[in-house]
Amino acid sequence: MTEQQYPTAGGCPLRAGAAGPDGPEAVPFYGAGLSDDPARLYREMRARHGTVAPILLDGDIPGWFVMGYRELHQVTSNPELFARDSRRWHAWDRIPEGWPLLPFVGHQPSVMFAEGPEHRRRAGAISDALTAIDQFELRQICERLADGLIDAFAGSGEADLMARYAARLPLLVIAELFGFPHTEVPELAADIAASLNADEGAIAAHQRVAERMQRLVKAKRDRPGPDVPSRLLAHPAGLAEEEVVIDLLVVMAAAQQPTANWIGNTLRLMLTDDRFALSLSGGRRSVGQALNEVLWQDTPTQNFIGRWAVRDTQLGGRRIRTGDLLILGLAAANTDPQVRPDFTDAGSDGNQAHMSFSHGDHACPYPAPEIAEVIAKAAVEVLLDRLPDVMLAVPGEDLAWHPSVWMRGLVSLPVEFTPTYTPIPAMGARGGLSG
């Protein structure tokens, strides 16, 4: 027996230092620079720690980072062993007031933290409400709203595609599917953007978004329509208004930023990678291939927090204790060499076995991934159709990523193109945002 392995009662070797995630080998999982090249970070962590690594979150809060594909599949497939209710965490007494990650782990009575029959009741209602969306009609909505956004900057010959296009389109689509009045959409968009900032105005902005959702649900209770909130209120699951409000906030948050970054990351790939150069004019590589490759290599949701161990167990050669926190390394699992040793040209073969939408009971519920794909694909195709000579306004290596280990998205995507002059329709006609 080497000094790096110790036997267990079951005969399975455990790694040295596996007694807990806050030992001397724990990797700080925060700070500047971690988001610059996450693929390299995951390779280095895998080489040093294997498929499950001990990490320290901001404030030196311990957790396990699950980066092996098989291990991630095991965790997400066993909700009885790796549960979602964060109240199981044994480290709450170590969490400081105002901890930046508290909004992600603080228990809320939403579908996100529900378990067992309660989760199936809530998630099933959401799935049914989304399934009722006609995807052909959805595509038409996306094209109309995308055209409206492009009309606002097409005549200038330049634009930041993140700020003026990718970040706006998913919200506009969701607002229409939810039945928000067009007059409320600009302020709703501003508040959602503000709620994602790490400053003192974020909490107030989130509260305003919640208040708008409360008003919307109350209005739909009194006057139902062909929209997602009305279908949830009428669902046989018998959801209370409070449940509908908080679950709609979860759906909106899950749809907005990840889909926006999926659009932005795909546009960046197609504008910087010579393999996709011909696609800008309808060449050999499709937008669908680029979208799938991004999910493998630059997936918007890099890591997800998290799961909590229900009892003592083992995972990836580590001893996991009851109440330990596990971080789902979705992007790292996608690059696991044990399941995908040849990672060149990832995604172009149509392989969709990535973990980008997670897996298991708490994965992105059907048909949400398909809806996100309709939005993202329409966004890219409409843009390339309207601005066929679009090109980056800066060198590709100068594009900056948001400093986050959780999300993978560009700060900006400045482009240039031949100006095209199109009358800008009124807000009510298109549903888009001007300016």
HELIX and SHEET records of a PDB file:
HELIX    1   1 PRO A   38  HIS A   49  1                                  12    
HELIX    2   2 TYR A   69  SER A   77  1                                   9    
HELIX    3   3 SER A   86  ARG A   88  5                                   3    
HELIX    4   4 TRP A   92  ARG A   94  5                                   3    
HELIX    5   5 LEU A  102  VAL A  105  1                                   4    
HELIX    6   6 GLY A  116  THR A  131  1                                  16    
HELIX    7   7 GLN A  135  PHE A  153  1                                  19    
HELIX    8   8 LEU A  161  LEU A  161  1                                   1    
HELIX    9   9 MET A  162  ALA A  166  3                                   5    
HELIX   10  10 LEU A  169  PHE A  178  1                                  10    
HELIX   11  11 HIS A  182  GLU A  184  5                                   3    
HELIX   12  12 VAL A  185  SER A  195  1                                  11    
HELIX   13  13 ALA A  202  ASP A  222  1                                  21    
HELIX   14  14 VAL A  228  LEU A  233  1                                   6    
HELIX   15  15 GLU A  241  THR A  272  1                                  32    
HELIX   16  16 ASP A  274  SER A  281  5                                   8    
HELIX   17  17 VAL A  287  GLN A  297  1                                  11    
HELIX   18  18 LEU A  330  ASN A  334  1                                   5    
HELIX   19  19 ALA A  368  ARG A  386  1                                  19    
HELIX   20  20 GLY A  396  ASP A  398  5                                   3    
HELIX   21  21 MET A  427  ARG A  430  1                                   4    
SHEET    1   A 2 GLN A   5  TYR A   6  0                                        
SHEET    2   A 2 LEU A  14  ARG A  15 -1                                        
SHEET    1   B 6 VAL A  27  PRO A  28  0                                        
SHEET    2   B 6 VAL A  52  LEU A  57  1                                        
SHEET    3   B 6 ILE A  61  VAL A  66 -1                                        
SHEET    4   B 6 LEU A 325  LEU A 328  1                                        
SHEET    5   B 6 PHE A 304  ALA A 309 -1                                        
SHEET    6   B 6 PHE A  82  ALA A  83 -1                                        
SHEET    1   C 3 GLU A 158  ASP A 160  0                                        
SHEET    2   C 3 PRO A 414  GLU A 416 -1                                        
SHEET    3   C 3 MET A 391  LEU A 392 -1                                        
SHEET    1   D 2 THR A 313  LEU A 315  0                                        
SHEET    2   D 2 ARG A 318  ILE A 320 -1                                        
END                                                                             
